Amino acid sequence: MRGWMWFVVLWAGGVLGAVTLGYAFKLFMNLTLFAVK
């Protein structure tokens, strides 16, 4: 693979990971708030 291809793959992986982490965190916060009520 070429250098720029690795860059694109890593960038896409980073974005996907950040989005997944964000959704998981939001869901976890909602569950925590729901449990506290």
PDBQT receptor file of N, H, CA, C and O in Angstrom, charges set to zero:
ATOM      1  N   MET A   1       0.835  -1.204   0.000  1.00  0.00    +0.000 N 
ATOM      2  CA  MET A   1       0.000   0.000   0.000  1.00  0.00    +0.000 C 
ATOM      3  C   MET A   1       0.873   1.259   0.000  1.00  0.00    +0.000 C 
ATOM      4  O   MET A   1       1.984   1.263   0.529  1.00  0.00    +0.000 OA
ATOM      5  N   ARG A   2       0.357   2.296  -0.590  1.00  0.00    +0.000 N 
ATOM      6  H   ARG A   2      -0.546   2.293  -1.020  1.00  0.00    +0.000 HD
ATOM      7  CA  ARG A   2       1.095   3.558  -0.633  1.00  0.00    +0.000 C 
ATOM      8  C   ARG A   2       0.925   4.315   0.679  1.00  0.00    +0.000 C 
ATOM      9  O   ARG A   2       0.046   4.001   1.482  1.00  0.00    +0.000 OA
ATOM     10  N   GLY A   3       1.770   5.309   0.885  1.00  0.00    +0.000 N 
ATOM     11  H   GLY A   3       2.484   5.565   0.233  1.00  0.00    +0.000 HD
ATOM     12  CA  GLY A   3       1.749   6.091   2.119  1.00  0.00    +0.000 C 
ATOM     13  C   GLY A   3       0.411   6.772   2.370  1.00  0.00    +0.000 C 
ATOM     14  O   GLY A   3      -0.113   6.734   3.483  1.00  0.00    +0.000 OA
ATOM     15  N   TRP A   4      -0.146   7.402   1.318  1.00  0.00    +0.000 N 
ATOM     16  H   TRP A   4       0.279   7.432   0.414  1.00  0.00    +0.000 HD
ATOM     17  CA  TRP A   4      -1.403   8.134   1.508  1.00  0.00    +0.000 C 
ATOM     18  C   TRP A   4      -2.556   7.191   1.809  1.00  0.00    +0.000 C 
ATOM     19  O   TRP A   4      -3.511   7.571   2.487  1.00  0.00    +0.000 OA
ATOM     20  N   MET A   5      -2.473   5.952   1.305  1.00  0.00    +0.000 N 
ATOM     21  H   MET A   5      -1.697   5.643   0.754  1.00  0.00    +0.000 HD
ATOM     22  CA  MET A   5      -3.533   4.973   1.582  1.00  0.00    +0.000 C 
ATOM     23  C   MET A   5      -3.544   4.616   3.064  1.00  0.00    +0.000 C 
ATOM     24  O   MET A   5      -4.604   4.504   3.680  1.00  0.00    +0.000 OA
ATOM     25  N   TRP A   6      -2.343   4.438   3.630  1.00  0.00    +0.000 N 
ATOM     26  H   TRP A   6      -1.482   4.529   3.129  1.00  0.00    +0.000 HD
ATOM     27  CA  TRP A   6      -2.234   4.164   5.064  1.00  0.00    +0.000 C 
ATOM     28  C   TRP A   6      -2.814   5.321   5.861  1.00  0.00    +0.000 C 
ATOM     29  O   TRP A   6      -3.496   5.117   6.866  1.00  0.00    +0.000 OA
ATOM     30  N   PHE A   7      -2.533   6.552   5.397  1.00  0.00    +0.000 N 
ATOM     31  H   PHE A   7      -1.980   6.717   4.581  1.00  0.00    +0.000 HD
ATOM     32  CA  PHE A   7      -3.032   7.745   6.077  1.00  0.00    +0.000 C 
ATOM     33  C   PHE A   7      -4.554   7.766   6.068  1.00  0.00    +0.000 C 
ATOM     34  O   PHE A   7      -5.179   8.055   7.088  1.00  0.00    +0.000 OA
ATOM     35  N   VAL A   8      -5.156   7.459   4.911  1.00  0.00    +0.000 N 
ATOM     36  H   VAL A   8      -4.648   7.224   4.082  1.00  0.00    +0.000 HD
ATOM     37  CA  VAL A   8      -6.618   7.441   4.786  1.00  0.00    +0.000 C 
ATOM     38  C   VAL A   8      -7.222   6.370   5.690  1.00  0.00    +0.000 C 
ATOM     39  O   VAL A   8      -8.217   6.613   6.373  1.00  0.00    +0.000 OA
ATOM     40  N   VAL A   9      -6.611   5.181   5.690  1.00  0.00    +0.000 N 
ATOM     41  H   VAL A   9      -5.803   4.984   5.135  1.00  0.00    +0.000 HD
ATOM     42  CA  VAL A   9      -7.122   4.072   6.512  1.00  0.00    +0.000 C 
ATOM     43  C   VAL A   9      -7.055   4.429   7.999  1.00  0.00    +0.000 C 
ATOM     44  O   VAL A   9      -8.015   4.218   8.739  1.00  0.00    +0.000 OA
ATOM     45  N   LEU A  10      -5.907   4.974   8.429  1.00  0.00    +0.000 N 
ATOM     46  H   LEU A  10      -5.126   5.146   7.828  1.00  0.00    +0.000 HD
ATOM     47  CA  LEU A  10      -5.741   5.346   9.838  1.00  0.00    +0.000 C 
ATOM     48  C   LEU A  10      -6.704   6.460  10.224  1.00  0.00    +0.000 C 
ATOM     49  O   LEU A  10      -7.284   6.440  11.310  1.00  0.00    +0.000 OA
ATOM     50  N   TRP A  11      -6.875   7.444   9.322  1.00  0.00    +0.000 N 
ATOM     51  H   TRP A  11      -6.405   7.460   8.440  1.00  0.00    +0.000 HD
ATOM     52  CA  TRP A  11      -7.782   8.562   9.594  1.00  0.00    +0.000 C 
ATOM     53  C   TRP A  11      -9.215   8.069   9.733  1.00  0.00    +0.000 C 
ATOM     54  O   TRP A  11      -9.924   8.457  10.662  1.00  0.00    +0.000 OA
ATOM     55  N   ALA A  12      -9.643   7.206   8.802  1.00  0.00    +0.000 N 
ATOM     56  H   ALA A  12      -9.067   6.891   8.047  1.00  0.00    +0.000 HD
ATOM     57  CA  ALA A  12     -10.997   6.647   8.846  1.00  0.00    +0.000 C 
ATOM     58  C   ALA A  12     -11.192   5.833  10.124  1.00  0.00    +0.000 C 
ATOM     59  O   ALA A  12     -12.242   5.914  10.762  1.00  0.00    +0.000 OA
ATOM     60  N   GLY A  13     -10.189   5.055  10.493  1.00  0.00    +0.000 N 
ATOM     61  H   GLY A  13      -9.337   4.988   9.975  1.00  0.00    +0.000 HD
ATOM     62  CA  GLY A  13     -10.259   4.253  11.713  1.00  0.00    +0.000 C 
ATOM     63  C   GLY A  13     -10.364   5.131  12.947  1.00  0.00    +0.000 C 
ATOM     64  O   GLY A  13     -11.110   4.818  13.876  1.00  0.00    +0.000 OA
ATOM     65  N   GLY A  14      -9.620   6.225  12.959  1.00  0.00    +0.000 N 
ATOM     66  H   GLY A  14      -9.015   6.479  12.205  1.00  0.00    +0.000 HD
ATOM     67  CA  GLY A  14      -9.660   7.152  14.086  1.00  0.00    +0.000 C 
ATOM     68  C   GLY A  14     -11.020   7.818  14.222  1.00  0.00    +0.000 C 
ATOM     69  O   GLY A  14     -11.561   7.933  15.322  1.00  0.00    +0.000 OA
ATOM     70  N   VAL A  15     -11.569   8.258  13.084  1.00  0.00    +0.000 N 
ATOM     71  H   VAL A  15     -11.129   8.165  12.191  1.00  0.00    +0.000 HD
ATOM     72  CA  VAL A  15     -12.885   8.904  13.093  1.00  0.00    +0.000 C 
ATOM     73  C   VAL A  15     -13.946   7.920  13.560  1.00  0.00    +0.000 C 
ATOM     74  O   VAL A  15     -14.783   8.247  14.400  1.00  0.00    +0.000 OA
ATOM     75  N   LEU A  16     -13.903   6.710  13.008  1.00  0.00    +0.000 N 
ATOM     76  H   LEU A  16     -13.222   6.444  12.325  1.00  0.00    +0.000 HD
ATOM     77  CA  LEU A  16     -14.876   5.673  13.380  1.00  0.00    +0.000 C 
ATOM     78  C   LEU A  16     -14.774   5.356  14.870  1.00  0.00    +0.000 C 
ATOM     79  O   LEU A  16     -15.790   5.219  15.551  1.00  0.00    +0.000 OA
ATOM     80  N   GLY A  17     -13.556   5.242  15.370  1.00  0.00    +0.000 N 
ATOM     81  H   GLY A  17     -12.731   5.353  14.816  1.00  0.00    +0.000 HD
ATOM     82  CA  GLY A  17     -13.349   4.956  16.787  1.00  0.00    +0.000 C 
ATOM     83  C   GLY A  17     -13.879   6.074  17.674  1.00  0.00    +0.000 C 
ATOM     84  O   GLY A  17     -14.498   5.816  18.706  1.00  0.00    +0.000 OA
ATOM     85  N   ALA A  18     -13.630   7.331  17.264  1.00  0.00    +0.000 N 
ATOM     86  H   ALA A  18     -13.127   7.540  16.425  1.00  0.00    +0.000 HD
ATOM     87  CA  ALA A  18     -14.091   8.476  18.047  1.00  0.00    +0.000 C 
ATOM     88  C   ALA A  18     -15.614   8.534  18.079  1.00  0.00    +0.000 C 
ATOM     89  O   ALA A  18     -16.207   8.791  19.126  1.00  0.00    +0.000 OA
ATOM     90  N   VAL A  19     -16.248   8.294  16.925  1.00  0.00    +0.000 N 
ATOM     91  H   VAL A  19     -15.766   8.086  16.074  1.00  0.00    +0.000 HD
ATOM     92  CA  VAL A  19     -17.710   8.315  16.847  1.00  0.00    +0.000 C 
ATOM     93  C   VAL A  19     -18.301   7.204  17.708  1.00  0.00    +0.000 C 
ATOM     94  O   VAL A  19     -19.257   7.425  18.452  1.00  0.00    +0.000 OA
ATOM     95  N   THR A  20     -17.722   6.002  17.601  1.00  0.00    +0.000 N 
ATOM     96  H   THR A  20     -16.946   5.822  16.997  1.00  0.00    +0.000 HD
ATOM     97  CA  THR A  20     -18.205   4.863  18.395  1.00  0.00    +0.000 C 
ATOM     98  C   THR A  20     -18.061   5.151  19.886  1.00  0.00    +0.000 C 
ATOM     99  O   THR A  20     -18.965   4.875  20.673  1.00  0.00    +0.000 OA
ATOM    100  N   LEU A  21     -16.899   5.715  20.266  1.00  0.00    +0.000 N 
ATOM    101  H   LEU A  21     -16.164   5.939  19.627  1.00  0.00    +0.000 HD
ATOM    102  CA  LEU A  21     -16.653   6.049  21.664  1.00  0.00    +0.000 C 
ATOM    103  C   LEU A  21     -17.643   7.110  22.145  1.00  0.00    +0.000 C 
ATOM    104  O   LEU A  21     -18.145   7.032  23.266  1.00  0.00    +0.000 OA
ATOM    105  N   GLY A  22     -17.920   8.094  21.300  1.00  0.00    +0.000 N 
ATOM    106  H   GLY A  22     -17.512   8.157  20.389  1.00  0.00    +0.000 HD
ATOM    107  CA  GLY A  22     -18.868   9.149  21.651  1.00  0.00    +0.000 C 
ATOM    108  C   GLY A  22     -20.263   8.602  21.881  1.00  0.00    +0.000 C 
ATOM    109  O   GLY A  22     -20.921   8.956  22.859  1.00  0.00    +0.000 OA
ATOM    110  N   TYR A  23     -20.718   7.734  20.974  1.00  0.00    +0.000 N 
ATOM    111  H   TYR A  23     -20.184   7.446  20.179  1.00  0.00    +0.000 HD
ATOM    112  CA  TYR A  23     -22.046   7.138  21.121  1.00  0.00    +0.000 C 
ATOM    113  C   TYR A  23     -22.127   6.274  22.374  1.00  0.00    +0.000 C 
ATOM    114  O   TYR A  23     -23.119   6.317  23.101  1.00  0.00    +0.000 OA
ATOM    115  N   ALA A  24     -21.079   5.489  22.626  1.00  0.00    +0.000 N 
ATOM    116  H   ALA A  24     -20.273   5.455  22.035  1.00  0.00    +0.000 HD
ATOM    117  CA  ALA A  24     -21.049   4.626  23.807  1.00  0.00    +0.000 C 
ATOM    118  C   ALA A  24     -21.091   5.467  25.081  1.00  0.00    +0.000 C 
ATOM    119  O   ALA A  24     -21.789   5.121  26.034  1.00  0.00    +0.000 OA
ATOM    120  N   PHE A  25     -20.338   6.576  25.096  1.00  0.00    +0.000 N 
ATOM    121  H   PHE A  25     -19.771   6.856  24.322  1.00  0.00    +0.000 HD
ATOM    122  CA  PHE A  25     -20.304   7.459  26.257  1.00  0.00    +0.000 C 
ATOM    123  C   PHE A  25     -21.669   8.098  26.490  1.00  0.00    +0.000 C 
ATOM    124  O   PHE A  25     -22.130   8.193  27.627  1.00  0.00    +0.000 OA
ATOM    125  N   LYS A  26     -22.323   8.542  25.390  1.00  0.00    +0.000 N 
ATOM    126  H   LYS A  26     -21.948   8.464  24.466  1.00  0.00    +0.000 HD
ATOM    127  CA  LYS A  26     -23.644   9.162  25.492  1.00  0.00    +0.000 C 
ATOM    128  C   LYS A  26     -24.661   8.168  26.038  1.00  0.00    +0.000 C 
ATOM    129  O   LYS A  26     -25.470   8.501  26.905  1.00  0.00    +0.000 OA
ATOM    130  N   LEU A  27     -24.610   6.947  25.522  1.00  0.00    +0.000 N 
ATOM    131  H   LEU A  27     -23.953   6.676  24.818  1.00  0.00    +0.000 HD
ATOM    132  CA  LEU A  27     -25.522   5.894  25.972  1.00  0.00    +0.000 C 
ATOM    133  C   LEU A  27     -25.281   5.588  27.450  1.00  0.00    +0.000 C 
ATOM    134  O   LEU A  27     -26.227   5.433  28.222  1.00  0.00    +0.000 OA
ATOM    135  N   PHE A  28     -24.003   5.502  27.836  1.00  0.00    +0.000 N 
ATOM    136  H   PHE A  28     -23.234   5.628  27.208  1.00  0.00    +0.000 HD
ATOM    137  CA  PHE A  28     -23.639   5.218  29.225  1.00  0.00    +0.000 C 
ATOM    138  C   PHE A  28     -24.141   6.326  30.154  1.00  0.00    +0.000 C 
ATOM    139  O   PHE A  28     -24.650   6.043  31.239  1.00  0.00    +0.000 OA
ATOM    140  N   MET A  29     -24.000   7.585  29.730  1.00  0.00    +0.000 N 
ATOM    141  H   MET A  29     -23.587   7.815  28.849  1.00  0.00    +0.000 HD
ATOM    142  CA  MET A  29     -24.469   8.718  30.530  1.00  0.00    +0.000 C 
ATOM    143  C   MET A  29     -25.983   8.673  30.690  1.00  0.00    +0.000 C 
ATOM    144  O   MET A  29     -26.501   8.919  31.779  1.00  0.00    +0.000 OA
ATOM    145  N   ASN A  30     -26.698   8.359  29.602  1.00  0.00    +0.000 N 
ATOM    146  H   ASN A  30     -26.277   8.159  28.718  1.00  0.00    +0.000 HD
ATOM    147  CA  ASN A  30     -28.155   8.261  29.653  1.00  0.00    +0.000 C 
ATOM    148  C   ASN A  30     -28.591   7.157  30.604  1.00  0.00    +0.000 C 
ATOM    149  O   ASN A  30     -29.528   7.340  31.382  1.00  0.00    +0.000 OA
ATOM    150  N   LEU A  31     -27.919   6.011  30.549  1.00  0.00    +0.000 N 
ATOM    151  H   LEU A  31     -27.158   5.862  29.918  1.00  0.00    +0.000 HD
ATOM    152  CA  LEU A  31     -28.245   4.893  31.437  1.00  0.00    +0.000 C 
ATOM    153  C   LEU A  31     -27.975   5.264  32.893  1.00  0.00    +0.000 C 
ATOM    154  O   LEU A  31     -28.751   4.920  33.785  1.00  0.00    +0.000 OA
ATOM    155  N   THR A  32     -26.865   5.971  33.123  1.00  0.00    +0.000 N 
ATOM    156  H   THR A  32     -26.235   6.251  32.398  1.00  0.00    +0.000 HD
ATOM    157  CA  THR A  32     -26.515   6.387  34.485  1.00  0.00    +0.000 C 
ATOM    158  C   THR A  32     -27.561   7.351  35.034  1.00  0.00    +0.000 C 
ATOM    159  O   THR A  32     -28.008   7.208  36.172  1.00  0.00    +0.000 OA
ATOM    160  N   LEU A  33     -27.949   8.337  34.218  1.00  0.00    +0.000 N 
ATOM    161  H   LEU A  33     -27.586   8.453  33.294  1.00  0.00    +0.000 HD
ATOM    162  CA  LEU A  33     -28.962   9.306  34.643  1.00  0.00    +0.000 C 
ATOM    163  C   LEU A  33     -30.287   8.612  34.904  1.00  0.00    +0.000 C 
ATOM    164  O   LEU A  33     -30.993   8.943  35.856  1.00  0.00    +0.000 OA
ATOM    165  N   PHE A  34     -30.625   7.647  34.054  1.00  0.00    +0.000 N 
ATOM    166  H   PHE A  34     -30.052   7.378  33.280  1.00  0.00    +0.000 HD
ATOM    167  CA  PHE A  34     -31.877   6.904  34.200  1.00  0.00    +0.000 C 
ATOM    168  C   PHE A  34     -31.870   6.092  35.493  1.00  0.00    +0.000 C 
ATOM    169  O   PHE A  34     -32.887   5.993  36.179  1.00  0.00    +0.000 OA
ATOM    170  N   ALA A  35     -30.709   5.510  35.820  1.00  0.00    +0.000 N 
ATOM    171  H   ALA A  35     -29.883   5.591  35.262  1.00  0.00    +0.000 HD
ATOM    172  CA  ALA A  35     -30.593   4.681  37.023  1.00  0.00    +0.000 C 
ATOM    173  C   ALA A  35     -30.649   5.551  38.286  1.00  0.00    +0.000 C 
ATOM    174  O   ALA A  35     -31.175   5.126  39.315  1.00  0.00    +0.000 OA
ATOM    175  N   VAL A  36     -30.103   6.771  38.199  1.00  0.00    +0.000 N 
ATOM    176  H   VAL A  36     -29.676   7.116  37.363  1.00  0.00    +0.000 HD
ATOM    177  CA  VAL A  36     -30.065   7.666  39.361  1.00  0.00    +0.000 C 
ATOM    178  C   VAL A  36     -31.466   8.162  39.710  1.00  0.00    +0.000 C 
ATOM    179  O   VAL A  36     -31.803   8.308  40.885  1.00  0.00    +0.000 OA
ATOM    180  N   LYS A  37     -32.273   8.419  38.698  1.00  0.00    +0.000 N 
ATOM    181  H   LYS A  37     -32.000   8.301  37.743  1.00  0.00    +0.000 HD
ATOM    182  CA  LYS A  37     -33.622   8.956  38.932  1.00  0.00    +0.000 C 
ATOM    183  C   LYS A  37     -34.465   8.033  39.787  1.00  0.00    +0.000 C 
ATOM    184  O   LYS A  37     -35.622   8.341  40.074  1.00  0.00    +0.000 OA
TER     185      LYS A  37
